[in-house]
Each structure stands twice: as structure tokens, then as C-alpha cells.
Amino acid sequence: MEDLTSKSTLQILLLLALLLLSTTTTGATTDQELDAALSALRSHGFTLFANAVATSDLRFLLLLPSSSATFTLFSPPDHLLYSLDLASPADHYTRSLLLHVSPTLLRISSLGSAASASPGRCFIDTLAPHGRLLVEESKALVNGTVLESVSVNRVRVSVPDLFVGSGIVVHGL
């Protein structure tokens, strides 16, 4: 009887430990913060990218335990993601997602400053092996007014700082 009680107690303690591990923070980006960022993406019309992050290994990469894990996501609009052939090999799909994530927290002001500091352009690393994004100063015509803007791989950041958290920043392209 004592062995049965010990096993039950051990099982309950293991279950509690697993529950605690799954709800605690895992680095600078938490489950709650990532879910809030994905909700912000969906509410601004970037549904496919949000769904891709939520249902792929990228979610787990963003939540890996690390004291300095911060990220910037660059979300393409849904109409551009429709052209991504989902029948392509999984490694191509995964690399495409990883190319849209920088392991650095970059608000739009930081992107603009980095680009202007180095003759109007700079490169930032991504989560894809050997992947880099070109960040450039650009100009955008909005309602007849020319505005300073930033582009990433020659695509204008159309919704800067769509979500800003302590561990994650999201920009819409």
C-alpha cells in the first residue's frame, strides 16, 4: 500500500512540475507575450504569418529558455504568403519563416537609426543559418505626402511597431 501511495504522490508531483514549467516564463519572450503578438498580427490582417508561427517549430524557437532571448518579427501580408507554395519541402517553408525573424529586439526607431548610420542601409541577422536582411532608409508616398520610411529586403515596413513587448517586436511589411 505504501508503494502505491509513493507512486501516486510522485506522479502528482511530476504532473505539477510539468504544469509549472509550461506556464512559467521561458526567457524574455513568454507564451502570453507571443500570443498577444500573434493576436495583434491577426487583428491587423496578417493572419497567415501569425498562423504559421503558431503552428510551426518557430513558436518553440521563440520560447526557448534563454535569459536574453528577444526577437523582431517581420510579417509579410497575407496576399504575399498565398504565393508561398505550401507543397514545397518543409525545410524551404521553415527557412522562409526563419528569414522573417531577427534575434534582436528592433523597434522602428532602432531600424531607422541603424540604416541611417551606415550610408542609408545595414544588414541584420535572422534565425535562418547565414540569413541576413537588408535594412534601408526609404521614402513612402502616403496621402500625397512623402514620408521617411524603412524597408526590409526592399519591402517597406507598412505597419511599424505593430506590437511592442519586452521580448518581442512585430512589424508589418
PASEBA-1860 file (N, C-alpha, C; in nm, 3 decimals):
! residues 173
1> MEDLTSKS> 0.083/-0.119/0.000/0.000/0.000/0.000/0.088/0.126/0.000 ~ 0.197/0.122/0.076/0.287/0.237/0.085/0.352/0.266/-0.050 ~ 0.388/0.161/-0.126/0.447/0.179/-0.258/0.348/0.246/-0.353 ~ 0.222/0.209/-0.346/0.119/0.267/-0.431/0.101/0.415/-0.399 ~ 0.102/0.450/-0.270/0.090/0.589/-0.228/0.210/0.670/-0.273 ~ 0.329/0.613/-0.263/0.451/0.681/-0.307/0.447/0.706/-0.458 ~ 0.404/0.606/-0.534/0.396/0.623/-0.679/0.294/0.731/-0.715 ~ 0.180/0.730/-0.650/0.077/0.830/-0.678/0.127/0.970/-0.644
9> TLQILLLL> 0.194/0.983/-0.531/0.249/1.112/-0.491/0.353/1.160/-0.591 ~ 0.439/1.070/-0.633/0.542/1.104/-0.731/0.479/1.147/-0.863 ~ 0.377/1.076/-0.907/0.308/1.111/-1.032/0.244/1.249/-1.021 ~ 0.183/1.277/-0.908/0.120/1.408/-0.889/0.225/1.519/-0.889 ~ 0.338/1.495/-0.822/0.445/1.595/-0.820/0.502/1.618/-0.959 ~ 0.520/1.511/-1.038/0.569/1.526/-1.175/0.471/1.604/-1.260 ~ 0.343/1.575/-1.245/0.241/1.647/-1.320/0.242/1.795/-1.284 ~ 0.251/1.825/-1.155/0.258/1.965/-1.111/0.382/2.035/-1.166
17> ALLLLSTT> 0.495/1.966/-1.165/0.618/2.025/-1.218/0.603/2.055/-1.367 ~ 0.544/1.963/-1.442/0.522/1.986/-1.585/0.429/2.104/-1.609 ~ 0.323/2.113/-1.530/0.231/2.227/-1.544/0.300/2.358/-1.512 ~ 0.380/2.360/-1.407/0.453/2.482/-1.373/0.552/2.521/-1.481 ~ 0.622/2.424/-1.537/0.718/2.454/-1.643/0.649/2.508/-1.767 ~ 0.530/2.460/-1.796/0.463/2.504/-1.918/0.399/2.641/-1.903 ~ 0.382/2.690/-1.780/0.318/2.821/-1.762/0.414/2.928/-1.714 ~ 0.537/2.892/-1.685/0.632/2.995/-1.642/0.697/3.059/-1.762
25> TTGATTDQ> 0.764/3.167/-1.739/0.831/3.235/-1.848/0.950/3.154/-1.895 ~ 0.976/3.162/-2.023/1.088/3.090/-2.081/1.173/3.190/-2.156 ~ 1.252/3.265/-2.084/1.332/3.369/-2.146/1.256/3.499/-2.147 ~ 1.302/3.592/-2.227/1.240/3.723/-2.231/1.103/3.720/-2.300 ~ 1.082/3.625/-2.389/0.954/3.613/-2.457/0.872/3.505/-2.388 ~ 0.754/3.541/-2.339/0.667/3.446/-2.270/0.559/3.397/-2.365 ~ 0.494/3.288/-2.326/0.379/3.238/-2.402/0.274/3.348/-2.418 ~ 0.246/3.418/-2.308/0.142/3.520/-2.311/0.180/3.634/-2.406
33> ELDAALSA> 0.307/3.674/-2.401/0.350/3.784/-2.487/0.346/3.742/-2.634 ~ 0.392/3.621/-2.663/0.387/3.573/-2.801/0.243/3.562/-2.849 ~ 0.153/3.512/-2.766/0.012/3.504/-2.804/-0.046/3.643/-2.829 ~ -0.007/3.741/-2.749/-0.054/3.879/-2.769/-0.001/3.934/-2.902 ~ 0.124/3.904/-2.934/0.183/3.949/-3.061/0.110/3.884/-3.178 ~ 0.080/3.755/-3.168/0.009/3.686/-3.276/-0.133/3.738/-3.291 ~ -0.197/3.772/-3.180/-0.331/3.833/-3.185/-0.327/3.969/-3.254 ~ -0.223/4.047/-3.223/-0.208/4.178/-3.287/-0.188/4.161/-3.437
41> LRSHGFTL> -0.108/4.063/-3.477/-0.090/4.036/-3.620/-0.224/4.003/-3.686 ~ -0.298/3.913/-3.625/-0.427/3.873/-3.683/-0.524/3.991/-3.693 ~ -0.526/4.075/-3.589/-0.621/4.187/-3.590/-0.583/4.296/-3.691 ~ -0.459/4.293/-3.740/-0.415/4.388/-3.842/-0.409/4.325/-3.982 ~ -0.465/4.205/-3.998/-0.472/4.142/-4.129/-0.352/4.058/-4.169 ~ -0.267/4.023/-4.075/-0.150/3.939/-4.104/-0.174/3.798/-4.049 ~ -0.286/3.741/-4.087/-0.333/3.614/-4.032/-0.244/3.496/-4.068 ~ -0.204/3.485/-4.193/-0.129/3.367/-4.235/0.007/3.356/-4.167
49> FANAVATS> 0.077/3.467/-4.150/0.205/3.464/-4.082/0.186/3.426/-3.935 ~ 0.085/3.485/-3.871/0.056/3.452/-3.731/0.026/3.303/-3.716 ~ -0.054/3.249/-3.807/-0.087/3.107/-3.802/0.036/3.020/-3.827 ~ 0.122/3.063/-3.918/0.244/2.988/-3.947/0.335/2.982/-3.824 ~ 0.348/3.094/-3.755/0.431/3.097/-3.633/0.369/3.006/-3.527 ~ 0.238/3.016/-3.510/0.170/2.942/-3.404/0.173/2.791/-3.425 ~ 0.177/2.748/-3.550/0.165/2.605/-3.578/0.295/2.539/-3.623 ~ 0.403/2.613/-3.618/0.531/2.556/-3.664/0.630/2.549/-3.548
57> DLRFLLLL> 0.746/2.495/-3.577/0.852/2.488/-3.477/0.904/2.627/-3.439 ~ 0.871/2.728/-3.518/0.916/2.863/-3.487/0.864/2.908/-3.350 ~ 0.744/2.870/-3.317/0.688/2.906/-3.186/0.781/2.856/-3.074 ~ 0.826/2.732/-3.086/0.913/2.675/-2.983/1.050/2.742/-2.982 ~ 1.099/2.780/-3.098/1.226/2.852/-3.104/1.216/2.987/-3.032 ~ 1.105/3.055/-3.051/1.086/3.186/-2.989/1.071/3.175/-2.837 ~ 1.034/3.058/-2.790/1.012/3.040/-2.646/1.120/2.958/-2.578 ~ 1.230/2.931/-2.648/1.339/2.855/-2.587/1.392/2.927/-2.464
65> PSSSATFT> 1.422/2.853/-2.358/1.476/2.917/-2.237/1.609/2.987/-2.264 ~ 1.611/3.114/-2.239/1.733/3.192/-2.253/1.708/3.327/-2.187 ~ 1.801/3.373/-2.110/1.779/3.498/-2.037/1.781/3.620/-2.129 ~ 1.834/3.605/-2.249/1.842/3.722/-2.336/1.769/3.699/-2.469 ~ 1.672/3.610/-2.471/1.602/3.579/-2.594/1.500/3.688/-2.627 ~ 1.534/3.773/-2.724/1.441/3.874/-2.774/1.438/3.863/-2.925 ~ 1.327/3.905/-2.986/1.309/3.884/-3.129/1.233/3.999/-3.193 ~ 1.256/4.014/-3.323/1.177/4.103/-3.407/1.121/4.020/-3.520
73> LFSPPDHL> 0.991/4.027/-3.539/0.924/3.956/-3.648/0.887/4.056/-3.756 ~ 0.913/4.019/-3.880/0.876/4.100/-3.997/0.771/4.020/-4.073 ~ 0.647/4.062/-4.062/0.538/3.984/-4.119/0.498/4.031/-4.258 ~ 0.507/3.939/-4.355/0.456/3.973/-4.488/0.303/3.972/-4.486 ~ 0.240/4.047/-4.574/0.094/4.046/-4.579/0.043/3.913/-4.633 ~ -0.082/3.883/-4.601/-0.142/3.756/-4.641/-0.132/3.730/-4.791 ~ -0.156/3.832/-4.874/-0.158/3.807/-5.018/-0.021/3.762/-5.071 ~ 0.086/3.799/-5.004/0.218/3.751/-5.046/0.245/3.609/-4.997
81> LYSLDLAS> 0.187/3.573/-4.885/0.207/3.438/-4.834/0.127/3.334/-4.912 ~ 0.019/3.378/-4.977/-0.057/3.284/-5.060/0.033/3.227/-5.169 ~ 0.129/3.308/-5.213/0.217/3.262/-5.322/0.322/3.163/-5.274 ~ 0.342/3.153/-5.142/0.438/3.055/-5.090/0.379/2.916/-5.108 ~ 0.446/2.836/-5.184/0.396/2.703/-5.215/0.407/2.613/-5.093 ~ 0.294/2.588/-5.029/0.295/2.506/-4.909/0.322/2.359/-4.941 ~ 0.319/2.325/-5.069/0.353/2.188/-5.108/0.504/2.172/-5.123 ~ 0.577/2.283/-5.108/0.723/2.276/-5.118/0.779/2.201/-4.997
89> PADHYTRS> 0.904/2.160/-5.005/0.962/2.086/-4.892/0.954/2.164/-4.762 ~ 0.941/2.092/-4.654/0.926/2.155/-4.522/1.045/2.244/-4.488 ~ 1.165/2.205/-4.531/1.282/2.287/-4.497/1.277/2.424/-4.567 ~ 1.219/2.431/-4.687/1.204/2.559/-4.758/1.104/2.648/-4.683 ~ 0.993/2.588/-4.641/0.890/2.660/-4.566/0.948/2.713/-4.434 ~ 1.019/2.627/-4.362/1.079/2.666/-4.234/1.181/2.776/-4.253 ~ 1.268/2.763/-4.354/1.367/2.867/-4.380/1.299/3.000/-4.412 ~ 1.191/2.997/-4.487/1.118/3.120/-4.519/1.069/3.188/-4.392
97> LLLHVSPT> 1.019/3.109/-4.298/0.974/3.167/-4.171/1.091/3.225/-4.092 ~ 1.201/3.149/-4.085/1.317/3.193/-4.008/1.379/3.320/-4.064 ~ 1.367/3.340/-4.195/1.420/3.461/-4.258/1.341/3.587/-4.218 ~ 1.225/3.568/-4.159/1.141/3.682/-4.118/1.153/3.712/-3.969 ~ 1.253/3.652/-3.905/1.271/3.674/-3.761/1.417/3.708/-3.732 ~ 1.436/3.821/-3.663/1.570/3.861/-3.619/1.583/3.830/-3.470 ~ 1.700/3.780/-3.427/1.719/3.751/-3.285/1.757/3.876/-3.204 ~ 1.708/3.990/-3.246/1.736/4.117/-3.180/1.606/4.194/-3.168
105> LLRISSLG> 1.587/4.264/-3.058/1.468/4.346/-3.038/1.490/4.480/-3.109 ~ 1.415/4.504/-3.217/1.436/4.623/-3.300/1.305/4.699/-3.324 ~ 1.286/4.804/-3.249/1.172/4.892/-3.276/1.202/4.967/-3.405 ~ 1.104/5.033/-3.462/1.124/5.103/-3.589/1.230/5.212/-3.575 ~ 1.237/5.277/-3.460/1.338/5.381/-3.440/1.479/5.322/-3.447 ~ 1.497/5.203/-3.393/1.627/5.135/-3.399/1.662/5.096/-3.542 ~ 1.564/5.048/-3.617/1.589/5.012/-3.757/1.628/5.135/-3.838 ~ 1.555/5.244/-3.818/1.586/5.367/-3.890/1.722/5.421/-3.854
113> SAASASPG> 1.757/5.418/-3.726/1.888/5.467/-3.682/2.001/5.381/-3.739 ~ 1.981/5.250/-3.740/2.084/5.160/-3.793/2.106/5.185/-3.942 ~ 1.997/5.203/-4.014/2.007/5.228/-4.159/2.073/5.361/-4.187 ~ 2.037/5.465/-4.113/2.094/5.598/-4.140/2.240/5.608/-4.096 ~ 2.280/5.524/-4.002/2.418/5.529/-3.952/2.519/5.472/-4.051 ~ 2.472/5.390/-4.142/2.565/5.328/-4.238/2.515/5.351/-4.380 ~ 2.554/5.463/-4.440/2.507/5.514/-4.569/2.367/5.470/-4.614 ~ 2.269/5.482/-4.526/2.132/5.454/-4.564/2.093/5.309/-4.567
121> RCFIDTLA> 2.183/5.219/-4.523/2.148/5.077/-4.525/2.237/4.998/-4.430 ~ 2.184/4.887/-4.381/2.261/4.797/-4.296/2.203/4.657/-4.308 ~ 2.269/4.561/-4.250/2.221/4.424/-4.252/2.198/4.378/-4.109 ~ 2.092/4.300/-4.089/2.066/4.239/-3.959/2.054/4.088/-3.978 ~ 2.095/4.015/-3.877/2.088/3.870/-3.882/1.945/3.821/-3.862 ~ 1.920/3.700/-3.911/1.792/3.634/-3.890/1.816/3.501/-3.821 ~ 1.710/3.430/-3.791/1.722/3.298/-3.731/1.763/3.192/-3.833 ~ 1.751/3.223/-3.962/1.794/3.128/-4.065/1.946/3.125/-4.069
129> PHGRLLVE> 2.004/3.006/-4.080/2.151/2.999/-4.090/2.201/3.083/-4.208 ~ 2.296/3.169/-4.181/2.355/3.260/-4.280/2.253/3.356/-4.339 ~ 2.138/3.371/-4.275/2.035/3.462/-4.326/2.053/3.602/-4.274 ~ 2.045/3.698/-4.363/2.056/3.840/-4.326/1.950/3.917/-4.401 ~ 1.905/4.025/-4.339/1.807/4.114/-4.401/1.872/4.249/-4.424 ~ 1.846/4.304/-4.542/1.893/4.437/-4.576/1.791/4.538/-4.525 ~ 1.836/4.630/-4.441/1.750/4.737/-4.388/1.798/4.867/-4.450 ~ 1.704/4.940/-4.513/1.739/5.065/-4.582/1.641/5.175/-4.545
137> ESKALVNG> 1.691/5.297/-4.550/1.602/5.412/-4.543/1.525/5.417/-4.674 ~ 1.402/5.458/-4.667/1.324/5.472/-4.790/1.224/5.585/-4.771 ~ 1.158/5.617/-4.876/1.054/5.720/-4.872/0.924/5.655/-4.918 ~ 0.815/5.698/-4.856/0.684/5.644/-4.892/0.590/5.761/-4.919 ~ 0.508/5.747/-5.021/0.407/5.847/-5.054/0.277/5.803/-4.988 ~ 0.233/5.877/-4.886/0.111/5.844/-4.814/0.019/5.965/-4.819 ~ -0.096/5.950/-4.884/-0.193/6.058/-4.898/-0.130/6.185/-4.953 ~ -0.045/6.169/-5.053/0.017/6.282/-5.118/0.136/6.342/-5.044
145> TVLESVSV> 0.173/6.285/-4.932/0.285/6.335/-4.853/0.399/6.234/-4.857 ~ 0.520/6.282/-4.879/0.637/6.194/-4.878/0.686/6.181/-4.734 ~ 0.690/6.058/-4.688/0.732/6.029/-4.550/0.858/5.945/-4.550 ~ 0.944/5.969/-4.450/1.060/5.884/-4.430/1.009/5.748/-4.387 ~ 1.071/5.644/-4.437/1.028/5.510/-4.406/1.149/5.418/-4.398 ~ 1.125/5.294/-4.366/1.228/5.192/-4.361/1.180/5.075/-4.444 ~ 1.272/5.015/-4.520/1.237/4.894/-4.593/1.329/4.780/-4.549 ~ 1.276/4.661/-4.556/1.349/4.540/-4.521/1.349/4.451/-4.644
153> NRVRVSVP> 1.469/4.422/-4.694/1.483/4.348/-4.821/1.398/4.411/-4.931 ~ 1.404/4.544/-4.934/1.337/4.625/-5.035/1.184/4.624/-5.026 ~ 1.131/4.579/-4.913/0.987/4.582/-4.888/0.963/4.680/-4.773 ~ 0.877/4.778/-4.797/0.853/4.884/-4.699/0.785/4.828/-4.574 ~ 0.830/4.875/-4.459/0.762/4.845/-4.333/0.637/4.931/-4.331 ~ 0.521/4.869/-4.356/0.397/4.945/-4.368/0.326/4.966/-4.234 ~ 0.348/4.875/-4.140/0.289/4.888/-4.007/0.402/4.873/-3.905 ~ 0.474/4.984/-3.880/0.586/4.977/-3.785/0.535/4.959/-3.642
161> DLFVGSGI> 0.612/4.886/-3.562/0.579/4.866/-3.421/0.434/4.820/-3.403 ~ 0.393/4.727/-3.487/0.257/4.672/-3.479/0.232/4.613/-3.340 ~ 0.335/4.553/-3.284/0.331/4.504/-3.145/0.469/4.527/-3.085 ~ 0.471/4.581/-2.964/0.597/4.603/-2.892/0.581/4.545/-2.752 ~ 0.666/4.449/-2.722/0.667/4.388/-2.589/0.807/4.391/-2.533 ~ 0.825/4.334/-2.419/0.958/4.333/-2.357/1.052/4.233/-2.425 ~ 0.996/4.131/-2.491/1.079/4.031/-2.555/1.056/4.015/-2.703 ~ 0.958/4.086/-2.756/0.926/4.070/-2.898/0.868/4.198/-2.956
169> VVHGL> 0.912/4.230/-3.078/0.857/4.342/-3.154/0.813/4.287/-3.289 ~ 0.701/4.337/-3.338/0.647/4.290/-3.465/0.625/4.409/-3.558 ~ 0.670/4.395/-3.683/0.646/4.495/-3.787/0.572/4.429/-3.901 ~ 0.475/4.500/-3.956/0.405/4.450/-4.074/0.472/4.505/-4.200 ~ 0.492/4.419/-4.297/0.553/4.461/-4.425/0.444/4.491/-4.527
END
